[in-house]
Amino acid sequence: MTGIIIISLIAIVILFLGLYKLDKAIVPLAVAALLAAITSYALAWNTNIYYFNNMLFVDNFAILFSILTIATTILILLLSPGYFEKISSNVAEYVALILFSLVGVLCMVSYNNFSMLFIGIEIMSISMYIMAGIRKKDLASNEAALKYFLMGSFATGFLLFGIALVYGFTGSFNLETISTLVMESGGQAAALFVAGILFMIVGMSFKVSAAPFHFWAPDVYDGAPSLVTSYMSSVVKTASFAAFIRMFIVAFAGVIHIFTPTLWALAAITIIVGNVIALYQDTFKRMLAYSSISHAGYMLIAILALGPDSGNAIFYYAVAYSIASVSAFAILIKVKALKNSESFDAFNGLAKNNPKSALALTISMCSLAGIPLTAGFFGKFFIFTIAINQGFYWLVGLAILNAVVAFWYYFRVIIAMYMKSPSSDEKIEYGFSYKLVLWIAAIATLLFGLLPGILSGLL
């Protein structure tokens, strides 16, 4: 709770700094505040405290996902010096909106009441609608914002109607109260209650960009500024999955068997759609957008195979994916600034003139592909393991086949960097904060790939 207060207050202070043109102090102050928020969450470990009349519950699950989302936001802010200035003179607006969105994220990962889930999603989403279209004179950015707003509002309607139906059956928004009623029913559920949960699944599937509710994601990811896309694909997706699995772990665990076919189909379709369509993309950014959809499918498997290790599996996967995603977008931003292109050809010969950049992107792509000795490998391994233990052999087989398919589009950029000739001899210039982010991402990806036990037993 202290972390939410710190971030909210600093976001307001940053708006005033922008008013008085103190732009150089904005990012350092934001990073310092986020570090303080991480400290406050770390100090709350094992405390299990309720806030706001039991509407928020800060347990170890909430703490881990809060720290992950805040740390990822720090990495993204460290990439921002010099980026937002090229888009607008009002840098404070960008940073403040990211922080306000993060407040919604923190509510989503620690909600204990469906009304708080709705509030958290809206705080996060409204900020992101603005961020997606913040380049006012860019038609692609405007289109991204409009699609995101329309589809996001549509999804929220499904979610809210589902919550209303669940409330109509249980008479409560509280997750623990609902769980008690579900247990007392012996796993039986009325049609009204089942319909409510289905509507909530649809609403959350929009938020995590699961197929067939994914169609907004590629255009929004492509049209939004790359740094905003990086935030959406890492922080927003992590928070949405944390909220999704918390919903089932706490409230609906007793009736998840009813929704096994639905979740099975969602996971399978999402994995296939994301991987197959990613194969046909001509730009690196749209490839990352569709690969993000496929990763949503892998994480859905952990919800389907709900058990004591599901939360830990999703957390590990989210850590691996977030780190690799931020690193990939960081390199993309620099390559686009150098070549004015996001196509795969823009990466031709990158290893010759910028070997460190090529190495960082190679580590990122290997992790996203699930190559051994990277964090991404164990992310998939943990999820597949819990699914196999519960008998979902066909789905795991399908997921493994699609993971092999993904090698092609991830290695496509690696082949371009190392096996094709560069179009020029220009070198990418990095500031200290940029280098720091790339080093952190590369080291963390390899460290968690070599020593998975660092994270795997936290929950």
C-alpha positions in Angstrom: 0.0 0.0 0.0 2.9 2.3 0.8 4.2 1.7 -2.7 0.9 2.8 -4.3 0.9 6.0 -2.3 4.6 6.8 -3.2 4.0 6.3 -6.9 0.8 8.3 -6.9 2.3 11.2 -5.1 5.5 11.2 -7.3 3.3 11.1 -10.5 1.6 14.3 -9.3 5.0 15.9 -8.4 6.3 15.1 -11.9 3.4 16.9 -13.5 4.5 20.0 -11.6 8.1 19.5 -12.6 7.0 19.5 -16.2 5.0 22.7 -15.6 8.2 24.4 -14.4 10.3 22.9 -17.2 12.5 20.9 -14.8 12.6 18.0 -17.3 16.1 16.7 -16.3 14.9 15.9 -12.8 11.8 13.9 -14.0 13.3 10.4 -14.8 15.8 10.4 -11.8 13.0 11.3 -9.4 10.7 8.7 -10.9 13.3 6.0 -10.7 14.2 6.9 -7.1 10.4 6.8 -6.2 10.1 3.4 -7.8 13.1 2.0 -6.0 11.5 3.3 -2.7 8.3 1.5 -3.7 10.1 -1.8 -4.3 11.7 -1.4 -0.9 8.3 -0.9 0.7 7.0 -4.1 -0.9 10.1 -6.1 0.0 9.7 -5.1 3.7 6.1 -6.3 3.6 7.2 -9.9 2.8 5.2 -12.6 4.7 3.0 -9.9 6.4 -0.3 -10.7 4.5 -2.0 -7.4 5.2 -5.5 -6.3 4.1 -6.3 -2.7 3.1 -9.4 -0.7 2.2 -11.9 -2.9 4.0 -10.3 -6.1 2.7 -10.4 -4.9 -0.9 -6.6 -5.2 -1.3 -4.6 -8.1 0.0 -0.8 -7.7 0.0 0.4 -11.3 0.2 3.6 -12.7 -1.2 1.9 -13.3 -4.6 1.1 -9.6 -4.8 4.5 -8.5 -3.6 6.4 -10.6 -6.2 4.3 -9.3 -9.1 4.4 -5.8 -7.8 8.2 -5.8 -7.6 8.4 -7.3 -11.0 6.2 -4.7 -12.6 7.9 -1.9 -10.8 11.4 -3.2 -11.7 10.3 -3.5 -15.4 9.0 0.0 -15.4 12.3 1.2 -14.0 14.1 -0.4 -17.0 11.7 1.2 -19.4 12.2 4.6 -17.8 16.0 4.2 -18.0 15.5 3.8 -21.8 13.4 7.0 -22.1 16.0 9.8 -21.9 16.1 11.3 -25.4 13.2 9.2 -26.6 10.1 11.1 -25.5 11.8 14.5 -26.2 11.8 13.6 -29.9 8.0 13.1 -29.8 6.9 16.0 -27.5 8.3 18.8 -25.4 6.1 17.7 -22.5 8.1 14.8 -21.2 6.4 15.0 -17.8 3.1 13.8 -19.3 4.7 10.5 -20.6 6.3 9.7 -17.3 3.3 10.7 -15.2 1.0 8.6 -17.3 3.3 5.6 -17.0 3.3 6.0 -13.2 -0.5 6.4 -13.0 -0.9 3.3 -15.2 1.5 1.5 -12.8 -0.8 2.4 -9.9 -3.6 0.5 -11.6 -1.3 -2.4 -12.2 -0.4 -2.6 -8.5 -4.2 -2.7 -7.7 -4.7 -5.5 -10.2 -2.0 -7.8 -8.8 -3.2 -7.4 -5.2 -7.0 -7.1 -5.5 -9.2 -9.1 -3.1 -12.5 -7.7 -4.3 -13.8 -7.6 -7.9 -14.7 -3.9 -7.7 -11.0 -3.2 -7.0 -10.0 -5.3 -10.0 -12.3 -3.2 -12.1 -10.8 0.0 -10.7 -7.3 -1.2 -11.2 -8.0 -2.2 -14.8 -9.6 1.2 -15.6 -6.7 3.2 -14.0 -4.2 1.2 -16.1 -6.3 1.2 -19.3 -7.2 4.8 -19.4 -3.6 5.8 -19.0 -2.6 3.4 -21.8 -5.3 4.7 -24.2 -3.7 8.1 -23.9 -0.2 6.8 -24.2 -1.0 4.8 -27.4 -2.2 7.9 -29.2 0.1 10.5 -27.6 1.8 11.2 -31.0 -1.1 13.5 -32.0 0.1 14.1 -35.6 0.8 10.4 -36.3 -2.1 8.6 -38.0 -0.8 5.2 -37.0 -0.7 6.3 -33.3 -4.2 7.8 -33.6 -5.5 4.6 -35.1 -3.8 2.5 -32.3 -5.4 4.6 -29.6 -8.9 4.4 -31.2 -8.7 0.6 -31.6 -7.3 0.2 -28.1 -10.0 2.4 -26.6 -12.9 0.7 -28.5 -11.7 -2.8 -27.9 -10.7 -2.1 -24.3 -14.1 -0.6 -23.5 -15.8 -3.6 -25.1 -13.7 -5.9 -23.0 -14.4 -4.0 -19.9 -18.1 -4.3 -20.6 -17.8 -8.1 -20.7 -15.8 -8.1 -17.5 -18.2 -5.8 -15.7 -21.2 -7.8 -16.8 -19.5 -11.0 -15.6 -18.8 -9.5 -12.2 -22.4 -8.4 -12.0 -23.7 -11.9 -12.7 -21.2 -13.4 -10.1 -22.4 -10.9 -7.6 -26.0 -11.7 -8.4 -25.4 -15.3 -7.5 -23.1 -14.9 -4.5 -24.1 -11.5 -3.1 -20.5 -10.5 -2.7 -17.5 -9.0 -4.6 -15.0 -10.4 -2.1 -12.9 -13.3 -3.5 -12.7 -15.2 -0.2 -16.4 -15.0 0.4 -17.1 -16.2 -3.2 -14.6 -19.1 -2.7 -16.3 -20.2 0.5 -19.7 -20.3 -1.3 -18.2 -22.3 -4.2 -16.7 -24.8 -1.8 -20.0 -25.2 0.1 -21.7 -25.9 -3.3 -19.4 -29.0 -3.7 -18.2 -27.8 -7.1 -21.7 -27.4 -8.5 -22.6 -24.0 -10.0 -25.8 -22.4 -11.3 -26.1 -21.3 -14.9 -26.0 -17.6 -13.8 -22.7 -18.2 -12.0 -21.2 -20.1 -14.9 -22.2 -17.4 -17.3 -20.7 -14.7 -15.1 -17.3 -16.5 -15.0 -17.4 -17.0 -18.8 -18.0 -13.3 -19.3 -15.1 -12.6 -17.0 -12.9 -15.0 -18.9 -13.7 -13.2 -22.1 -13.0 -9.8 -20.6 -9.6 -10.9 -19.2 -8.8 -12.7 -22.5 -9.1 -9.3 -24.2 -6.7 -7.8 -21.7 -4.0 -10.5 -22.1 -4.6 -10.5 -25.9 -5.6 -14.2 -26.1 -7.1 -15.4 -29.4 -9.7 -15.0 -30.7 -9.8 -11.7 -28.7 -6.3 -10.6 -29.9 -7.2 -8.7 -33.0 -6.5 -5.3 -31.4 -3.0 -6.1 -30.2 -0.9 -6.1 -33.4 -2.2 -2.7 -34.7 -2.0 -1.1 -31.3 1.5 -2.5 -30.6 2.6 -1.4 -34.1 1.1 2.1 -34.0 2.0 3.1 -30.4 5.5 4.6 -29.7 8.0 1.7 -29.3 8.7 2.5 -25.6 5.0 2.5 -24.9 4.6 -0.8 -26.7 7.4 -2.2 -24.5 5.5 -1.2 -21.4 2.3 -2.7 -22.8 3.9 -6.0 -23.8 5.6 -6.5 -20.4 4.1 -4.6 -17.5 0.5 -4.6 -18.7 0.5 -8.2 -19.8 2.2 -9.3 -16.6 -0.4 -7.5 -14.5 -3.3 -8.9 -16.5 -2.1 -12.5 -16.1 -1.5 -12.0 -12.4 -5.1 -10.7 -12.0 -6.4 -13.6 -14.2 -4.7 -16.4 -12.2 -5.5 -14.7 -8.9 -9.2 -14.8 -9.9 -9.1 -18.6 -10.3 -6.6 -19.4 -7.5 -8.6 -17.5 -4.8 -12.2 -17.4 -6.0 -13.0 -20.0 -8.6 -10.6 -22.9 -7.9 -13.5 -25.1 -6.9 -15.3 -24.8 -10.3 -12.4 -24.6 -12.7 -13.2 -28.1 -14.0 -16.3 -26.7 -15.6 -14.1 -24.3 -17.7 -11.4 -26.8 -18.6 -12.6 -27.1 -22.3 -12.9 -23.3 -22.6 -9.4 -22.6 -21.3 -7.9 -25.5 -23.3 -9.4 -24.1 -26.5 -8.2 -20.6 -25.6 -4.7 -21.7 -24.9 -4.4 -23.8 -28.0 -5.9 -21.2 -30.4 -3.8 -18.5 -28.9 -0.5 -20.4 -29.3 -1.3 -21.4 -32.9 -2.5 -18.0 -34.0 0.4 -16.1 -32.4 3.1 -18.4 -33.8 1.8 -19.0 -37.2 0.9 -15.4 -38.1 4.3 -14.2 -36.6 6.0 -16.3 -39.3 4.5 -14.0 -42.0 5.4 -10.6 -40.6 7.7 -8.3 -42.4 8.6 -6.0 -39.6 10.4 -6.8 -36.3 7.8 -4.9 -34.2 4.8 -6.7 -35.6 6.6 -10.0 -35.1 7.1 -9.1 -31.5 3.4 -8.3 -31.3 2.3 -11.7 -32.5 4.9 -13.5 -30.5 3.4 -11.7 -27.5 0.1 -13.3 -28.3 1.7 -16.7 -28.4 3.3 -16.2 -25.0 -0.1 -15.4 -23.7 -1.1 -18.9 -24.8 1.7 -20.5 -22.9 0.8 -18.6 -19.8 -2.9 -19.7 -20.2 -1.7 -23.3 -19.8 -0.7 -22.5 -16.2 -4.2 -21.3 -15.4 -5.7 -24.3 -17.1 -3.5 -26.6 -15.1 -4.3 -24.8 -11.9 -2.4 -26.0 -8.9 -0.1 -25.0 -6.1 2.8 -24.3 -8.6 0.7 -22.3 -11.1 1.4 -18.9 -9.6 5.1 -19.6 -9.4 5.2 -20.8 -13.0 3.5 -17.7 -14.3 5.7 -15.5 -12.2 8.9 -17.1 -13.6 7.6 -16.9 -17.2 6.6 -13.3 -16.7 10.1 -12.5 -15.4 11.8 -14.2 -18.4 9.4 -12.6 -20.9 9.5 -9.1 -19.5 13.3 -8.9 -19.4 13.7 -10.3 -23.0 10.9 -8.1 -24.3 12.3 -4.9 -22.8 15.8 -5.7 -24.3 14.3 -6.5 -27.7 12.4 -3.2 -27.8 15.5 -1.3 -26.6 17.5 -2.5 -29.6 14.6 -1.9 -32.0 14.4 1.7 -30.9 18.0 2.3 -31.7 18.0 0.4 -35.0 14.9 2.4 -36.1 16.6 5.7 -35.1 19.6 4.6 -37.2 17.9 3.1 -40.3 14.4 4.6 -40.1 12.9 1.2 -40.5 11.5 -1.6 -38.4 11.9 -4.3 -41.0 14.1 -7.3 -40.6 16.4 -5.9 -43.3 17.2 -3.0 -41.0 19.1 -5.5 -38.8 21.3 -6.8 -41.6 24.9 -7.0 -40.5 24.3 -5.5 -37.1 26.8 -7.8 -35.5 29.6 -6.4 -37.7 29.2 -2.7 -36.7 27.5 -3.2 -33.3 28.5 -6.6 -31.9 27.3 -5.8 -28.3 23.9 -4.8 -29.6 23.7 -8.0 -31.7 24.7 -10.1 -28.7 22.1 -8.5 -26.4 19.4 -9.0 -29.0 20.5 -12.6 -29.6 20.2 -13.4 -25.9 16.8 -11.9 -25.9 15.6 -13.8 -28.9 17.0 -17.1 -27.6 15.1 -16.5 -24.3 11.8 -15.8 -26.1 12.3 -18.9 -28.2 13.0 -21.0 -25.1 16.6 -22.0 -25.8 18.3 -23.9 -22.9 20.5 -21.9 -20.6 18.2 -18.9 -20.8 15.4 -17.9 -18.5 12.8 -18.4 -21.2 13.6 -22.1 -21.4 12.8 -22.7 -17.7 9.7 -20.5 -18.1 8.3 -22.9 -20.6 9.7 -25.9 -18.7 7.9 -25.1 -15.5 4.5 -24.4 -17.3 4.8 -27.6 -19.4 5.7 -29.6 -16.3 2.6 -28.7 -14.3 0.4 -29.3 -17.4 1.9 -32.8 -17.9 1.4 -33.6 -14.2 -2.3 -32.9 -14.7 -2.6 -34.9 -17.9 -2.7 -32.2 -20.5 -0.4 -34.1 -22.8 -2.0 -33.1 -26.2 -1.9 -29.4 -25.3 1.7 -29.6 -24.2 2.6 -31.5 -27.4 0.9 -28.8 -29.4 2.7 -26.1 -27.4 6.1 -27.7 -28.0 5.5 -28.0 -31.7 4.6 -24.3 -31.9 7.7 -23.5 -29.8 9.7 -25.2 -32.5 7.9 -23.1 -35.2 8.8 -20.0 -33.2 12.5 -20.7 -33.7 12.2 -19.6 -37.3 10.9 -16.0 -36.7 13.1 -15.4 -33.7 16.2 -16.7 -35.5 15.3 -14.7 -38.6 16.6 -11.6 -37.0 19.7 -13.4 -35.6 20.4 -14.6 -39.2 20.1 -11.1 -40.5 22.5 -9.7 -37.8 25.2 -12.3 -38.3 24.9 -13.7 -41.8 23.9 -10.7 -44.0 25.9 -7.7 -45.1 25.2 -4.3 -43.5 23.9 -1.5 -45.6 26.1 1.1 -43.9 29.0 1.4 -41.4 27.0 3.5 -38.9 27.4 2.5 -35.3 24.7 2.8 -32.6 25.5 5.2 -29.8 24.3 4.4 -26.3 24.0 6.5 -23.1 24.9 5.0 -19.7 21.4 4.2 -18.7 20.7 2.4 -22.0 23.8 0.3 -21.6 22.8 -0.4 -18.0 19.4 -1.8 -19.1 20.9 -4.0 -21.8 23.5 -5.4 -19.4 20.9 -6.0 -16.7 18.6 -7.8 -19.2 21.4 -10.0 -20.6 22.9 -11.0 -17.3 19.5 -11.6 -15.7 18.4 -13.8 -18.7 21.5 -15.9 -18.4 21.6 -16.0 -14.6 18.0 -17.2 -14.3 18.6 -19.7 -17.1 21.6 -21.1 -15.3 20.2 -20.9 -11.7 16.4 -21.2 -12.0 16.1 -22.0 -8.3 16.7 -18.3 -7.5 13.1 -17.5 -8.5 11.3 -20.9 -8.8 10.7 -21.4 -5.1 9.6 -17.9 -4.1 5.8 -18.7 -4.1 
